[in-house]
Amino acid sequence: MLGHRTILIGLLLAAIAAGLYWFSGREGDLPEGFARANGRLEAERVDIASKFSGRISDVLVTEGEMVTAGQPLAHLDSSEIEAQLREADAAVLQSREALNEARAVLAQRQSELVLADQEMHRSETLGERGFASGETVDRRRSQRATAAAAVASAEAGIARAKATIAAREATVERIRADLREYEITVPVAGRIQYRLAEPGEVIGAGGKIATMLDLKRVYMTVYLPTRDAGRLAYGAEARLIFDAAPDYVVPATVTFVASEAQFTPRYVETESERDKLMFRVKVTIPADILEGYERLVKTGIPGVAIIRTDPDLPWPEEFAVRLPPRNG
């Protein structure tokens, strides 16, 4: 029994040694000017929320469903805001009737002004000939001034009516814009990750209804030591190889390098300690490469990123781009 256990332990140690040798050989195969790091595939997460509070009427998507930009996602109960819209429409009609009345009043006041003007000129002529008293002339002039003021007031009434119409029409447009927000739509194409609300629930303004993944913004976050991160440039080429599909090599580019180390010793005094500093690097797959592969993208898949730190070096043959068929 003891002999069998000794043999098993020996085989286990041999397997571990072989694995370490293989791993070190893989690391050693990487030429100078290239860096290797492990990571997991990620996609930008988009939280879809309601602009207004209300009761959810329906949710039209399921978890894992592929969606397109502008696709209806959910609806809020809009009976109350629709009533507000009808009220605002009625107010606009009322304002337009008031404008018609103001125009009729203006026409009347203008007619009265014409009459008052004629009577004033007539009395002035009679006064010059001695057939009308000065009091009569003054009264006609006063009546003419009053008629002119009435015309000015009527014109101001028309301006007020037009302003009221403009304000109430703006209210109608605002309510209609708010009503459109009661249909929550998908902002970008991608995949629904979580459905966070159900019909009948009451949510507040900003309440989340679903979380989705933008499959046109897919990346891998890795960590590189100071020596490699310091030589990186934005836009540096990279290759991604995933554990689930090691036969494929996906092109990518460096789109972010952290300005501060993520793992920093308490004291950094020696060169060996500075070598321990690790910087976060974001390696993004271009959107045109992802075209046609949306249904194959699965976040969380582990893999390896090979990053070229020296742009003058050619890529080794083993890291030549190899993509699966676009039809999946």
JOTAFEN-V234628 format. One record per residue. N is the residue number from 1. RES is the residue in one letter. BURIAL is I if it has 16 or more other ideal C-beta (glycine too) atoms within 10 Angstrom, else O. D_FIRST is the distance of its C-alpha to the first C-alpha in whole Angstrom. Layout:
n=N res=RES burial=BURIAL d_first=D_FIRST
n=N res=RES burial=BURIAL d_first=D_FIRST
//
This chain:
n=1 res=M burial=O d_first=0
n=2 res=L burial=O d_first=4
n=3 res=G burial=O d_first=5
n=4 res=H burial=O d_first=5
n=5 res=R burial=O d_first=6
n=6 res=T burial=O d_first=9
n=7 res=I burial=O d_first=10
n=8 res=L burial=O d_first=11
n=9 res=I burial=O d_first=13
n=10 res=G burial=O d_first=14
n=11 res=L burial=O d_first=16
n=12 res=L burial=O d_first=17
n=13 res=L burial=O d_first=19
n=14 res=A burial=O d_first=20
n=15 res=A burial=O d_first=21
n=16 res=I burial=O d_first=23
n=17 res=A burial=O d_first=25
n=18 res=A burial=O d_first=26
n=19 res=G burial=O d_first=27
n=20 res=L burial=O d_first=29
n=21 res=Y burial=O d_first=30
n=22 res=W burial=O d_first=32
n=23 res=F burial=O d_first=33
n=24 res=S burial=O d_first=35
n=25 res=G burial=O d_first=36
n=26 res=R burial=O d_first=38
n=27 res=E burial=O d_first=39
n=28 res=G burial=O d_first=40
n=29 res=D burial=O d_first=42
n=30 res=L burial=O d_first=44
n=31 res=P burial=O d_first=48
n=32 res=E burial=O d_first=50
n=33 res=G burial=O d_first=52
n=34 res=F burial=I d_first=49
n=35 res=A burial=I d_first=47
n=36 res=R burial=I d_first=44
n=37 res=A burial=I d_first=43
n=38 res=N burial=O d_first=41
n=39 res=G burial=I d_first=43
n=40 res=R burial=O d_first=44
n=41 res=L burial=I d_first=46
n=42 res=E burial=I d_first=49
n=43 res=A burial=I d_first=53
n=44 res=E burial=O d_first=56
n=45 res=R burial=O d_first=56
n=46 res=V burial=I d_first=59
n=47 res=D burial=O d_first=60
n=48 res=I burial=I d_first=63
n=49 res=A burial=I d_first=65
n=50 res=S burial=I d_first=68
n=51 res=K burial=O d_first=71
n=52 res=F burial=I d_first=73
n=53 res=S burial=O d_first=71
n=54 res=G burial=I d_first=72
n=55 res=R burial=O d_first=70
n=56 res=I burial=I d_first=68
n=57 res=S burial=O d_first=69
n=58 res=D burial=O d_first=67
n=59 res=V burial=I d_first=64
n=60 res=L burial=I d_first=64
n=61 res=V burial=I d_first=60
n=62 res=T burial=O d_first=57
n=63 res=E burial=O d_first=54
n=64 res=G burial=O d_first=53
n=65 res=E burial=O d_first=56
n=66 res=M burial=O d_first=58
n=67 res=V burial=I d_first=61
n=68 res=T burial=O d_first=64
n=69 res=A burial=O d_first=66
n=70 res=G burial=O d_first=69
n=71 res=Q burial=O d_first=67
n=72 res=P burial=O d_first=68
n=73 res=L burial=I d_first=65
n=74 res=A burial=I d_first=67
n=75 res=H burial=I d_first=70
n=76 res=L burial=I d_first=71
n=77 res=D burial=I d_first=74
n=78 res=S burial=I d_first=77
n=79 res=S burial=O d_first=80
n=80 res=E burial=O d_first=81
n=81 res=I burial=I d_first=81
n=82 res=E burial=O d_first=83
n=83 res=A burial=O d_first=86
n=84 res=Q burial=I d_first=86
n=85 res=L burial=I d_first=87
n=86 res=R burial=O d_first=89
n=87 res=E burial=O d_first=91
n=88 res=A burial=I d_first=91
n=89 res=D burial=I d_first=93
n=90 res=A burial=O d_first=95
n=91 res=A burial=I d_first=96
n=92 res=V burial=I d_first=97
n=93 res=L burial=O d_first=99
n=94 res=Q burial=O d_first=101
n=95 res=S burial=I d_first=101
n=96 res=R burial=I d_first=103
n=97 res=E burial=O d_first=105
n=98 res=A burial=I d_first=106
n=99 res=L burial=I d_first=107
n=100 res=N burial=O d_first=109
n=101 res=E burial=O d_first=111
n=102 res=A burial=I d_first=111
n=103 res=R burial=O d_first=113
n=104 res=A burial=O d_first=115
n=105 res=V burial=I d_first=116
n=106 res=L burial=I d_first=117
n=107 res=A burial=O d_first=119
n=108 res=Q burial=O d_first=121
n=109 res=R burial=I d_first=121
n=110 res=Q burial=I d_first=122
n=111 res=S burial=O d_first=125
n=112 res=E burial=I d_first=126
n=113 res=L burial=I d_first=126
n=114 res=V burial=O d_first=128
n=115 res=L burial=O d_first=131
n=116 res=A burial=I d_first=131
n=117 res=D burial=O d_first=131
n=118 res=Q burial=O d_first=134
n=119 res=E burial=I d_first=136
n=120 res=M burial=I d_first=136
n=121 res=H burial=O d_first=137
n=122 res=R burial=O d_first=140
n=123 res=S burial=I d_first=141
n=124 res=E burial=O d_first=141
n=125 res=T burial=O d_first=143
n=126 res=L burial=O d_first=145
n=127 res=G burial=I d_first=145
n=128 res=E burial=O d_first=147
n=129 res=R burial=O d_first=150
n=130 res=G burial=O d_first=150
n=131 res=F burial=O d_first=149
n=132 res=A burial=I d_first=146
n=133 res=S burial=O d_first=146
n=134 res=G burial=O d_first=143
n=135 res=E burial=O d_first=141
n=136 res=T burial=O d_first=141
n=137 res=V burial=I d_first=139
n=138 res=D burial=O d_first=137
n=139 res=R burial=O d_first=136
n=140 res=R burial=I d_first=135
n=141 res=R burial=O d_first=133
n=142 res=S burial=O d_first=131
n=143 res=Q burial=I d_first=130
n=144 res=R burial=I d_first=129
n=145 res=A burial=O d_first=127
n=146 res=T burial=O d_first=125
n=147 res=A burial=I d_first=125
n=148 res=A burial=I d_first=123
n=149 res=A burial=O d_first=121
n=150 res=A burial=I d_first=120
n=151 res=V burial=I d_first=119
n=152 res=A burial=O d_first=117
n=153 res=S burial=O d_first=115
n=154 res=A burial=I d_first=115
n=155 res=E burial=I d_first=113
n=156 res=A burial=O d_first=111
n=157 res=G burial=I d_first=110
n=158 res=I burial=I d_first=109
n=159 res=A burial=O d_first=107
n=160 res=R burial=O d_first=105
n=161 res=A burial=I d_first=104
n=162 res=K burial=O d_first=103
n=163 res=A burial=O d_first=100
n=164 res=T burial=I d_first=99
n=165 res=I burial=I d_first=99
n=166 res=A burial=O d_first=97
n=167 res=A burial=O d_first=95
n=168 res=R burial=I d_first=94
n=169 res=E burial=I d_first=93
n=170 res=A burial=O d_first=90
n=171 res=T burial=I d_first=89
n=172 res=V burial=I d_first=89
n=173 res=E burial=O d_first=87
n=174 res=R burial=O d_first=85
n=175 res=I burial=I d_first=84
n=176 res=R burial=O d_first=83
n=177 res=A burial=O d_first=81
n=178 res=D burial=O d_first=79
n=179 res=L burial=I d_first=79
n=180 res=R burial=O d_first=77
n=181 res=E burial=O d_first=74
n=182 res=Y burial=I d_first=74
n=183 res=E burial=O d_first=72
n=184 res=I burial=I d_first=69
n=185 res=T burial=I d_first=68
n=186 res=V burial=I d_first=65
n=187 res=P burial=I d_first=66
n=188 res=V burial=I d_first=64
n=189 res=A burial=I d_first=62
n=190 res=G burial=I d_first=58
n=191 res=R burial=I d_first=56
n=192 res=I burial=I d_first=56
n=193 res=Q burial=I d_first=53
n=194 res=Y burial=O d_first=53
n=195 res=R burial=I d_first=56
n=196 res=L burial=I d_first=57
n=197 res=A burial=I d_first=60
n=198 res=E burial=O d_first=61
n=199 res=P burial=O d_first=65
n=200 res=G burial=O d_first=66
n=201 res=E burial=O d_first=65
n=202 res=V burial=O d_first=67
n=203 res=I burial=I d_first=67
n=204 res=G burial=O d_first=68
n=205 res=A burial=O d_first=70
n=206 res=G burial=O d_first=67
n=207 res=G burial=I d_first=65
n=208 res=K burial=O d_first=62
n=209 res=I burial=I d_first=62
n=210 res=A burial=I d_first=59
n=211 res=T burial=I d_first=57
n=212 res=M burial=I d_first=57
n=213 res=L burial=I d_first=55
n=214 res=D burial=I d_first=58
n=215 res=L burial=I d_first=56
n=216 res=K burial=I d_first=59
n=217 res=R burial=I d_first=57
n=218 res=V burial=I d_first=54
n=219 res=Y burial=I d_first=52
n=220 res=M burial=I d_first=49
n=221 res=T burial=I d_first=48
n=222 res=V burial=I d_first=46
n=223 res=Y burial=I d_first=46
n=224 res=L burial=I d_first=47
n=225 res=P burial=I d_first=48
n=226 res=T burial=I d_first=51
n=227 res=R burial=O d_first=51
n=228 res=D burial=I d_first=51
n=229 res=A burial=I d_first=53
n=230 res=G burial=O d_first=56
n=231 res=R burial=I d_first=56
n=232 res=L burial=I d_first=56
n=233 res=A burial=O d_first=59
n=234 res=Y burial=O d_first=60
n=235 res=G burial=O d_first=60
n=236 res=A burial=I d_first=57
n=237 res=E burial=O d_first=56
n=238 res=A burial=I d_first=52
n=239 res=R burial=I d_first=50
n=240 res=L burial=I d_first=47
n=241 res=I burial=I d_first=44
n=242 res=F burial=I d_first=42
n=243 res=D burial=O d_first=38
n=244 res=A burial=O d_first=39
n=245 res=A burial=O d_first=42
n=246 res=P burial=O d_first=41
n=247 res=D burial=O d_first=43
n=248 res=Y burial=O d_first=46
n=249 res=V burial=I d_first=48
n=250 res=V burial=I d_first=50
n=251 res=P burial=I d_first=53
n=252 res=A burial=I d_first=54
n=253 res=T burial=I d_first=56
n=254 res=V burial=I d_first=56
n=255 res=T burial=I d_first=58
n=256 res=F burial=O d_first=57
n=257 res=V burial=I d_first=56
n=258 res=A burial=O d_first=55
n=259 res=S burial=O d_first=58
n=260 res=E burial=O d_first=56
n=261 res=A burial=I d_first=52
n=262 res=Q burial=O d_first=50
n=263 res=F burial=O d_first=47
n=264 res=T burial=O d_first=49
n=265 res=P burial=O d_first=48
n=266 res=R burial=O d_first=50
n=267 res=Y burial=O d_first=52
n=268 res=V burial=O d_first=52
n=269 res=E burial=O d_first=53
n=270 res=T burial=O d_first=52
n=271 res=E burial=O d_first=51
n=272 res=S burial=O d_first=47
n=273 res=E burial=O d_first=48
n=274 res=R burial=O d_first=50
n=275 res=D burial=O d_first=48
n=276 res=K burial=O d_first=46
n=277 res=L burial=I d_first=48
n=278 res=M burial=I d_first=48
n=279 res=F burial=I d_first=50
n=280 res=R burial=I d_first=50
n=281 res=V burial=I d_first=52
n=282 res=K burial=I d_first=53
n=283 res=V burial=I d_first=52
n=284 res=T burial=I d_first=54
n=285 res=I burial=I d_first=55
n=286 res=P burial=O d_first=58
n=287 res=A burial=O d_first=60
n=288 res=D burial=O d_first=61
n=289 res=I burial=I d_first=58
n=290 res=L burial=I d_first=57
n=291 res=E burial=O d_first=59
n=292 res=G burial=O d_first=58
n=293 res=Y burial=I d_first=54
n=294 res=E burial=I d_first=55
n=295 res=R burial=O d_first=53
n=296 res=L burial=O d_first=50
n=297 res=V burial=I d_first=50
n=298 res=K burial=O d_first=47
n=299 res=T burial=O d_first=47
n=300 res=G burial=O d_first=44
n=301 res=I burial=I d_first=42
n=302 res=P burial=O d_first=40
n=303 res=G burial=I d_first=41
n=304 res=V burial=I d_first=42
n=305 res=A burial=I d_first=46
n=306 res=I burial=I d_first=47
n=307 res=I burial=I d_first=50
n=308 res=R burial=I d_first=53
n=309 res=T burial=I d_first=54
n=310 res=D burial=O d_first=56
n=311 res=P burial=O d_first=59
n=312 res=D burial=O d_first=60
n=313 res=L burial=O d_first=57
n=314 res=P burial=O d_first=56
n=315 res=W burial=I d_first=53
n=316 res=P burial=O d_first=50
n=317 res=E burial=O d_first=50
n=318 res=E burial=O d_first=47
n=319 res=F burial=I d_first=48
n=320 res=A burial=O d_first=51
n=321 res=V burial=O d_first=52
n=322 res=R burial=O d_first=51
n=323 res=L burial=O d_first=51
n=324 res=P burial=O d_first=51
n=325 res=P burial=O d_first=53
n=326 res=R burial=O d_first=56
n=327 res=N burial=O d_first=56
n=328 res=G burial=O d_first=52
//
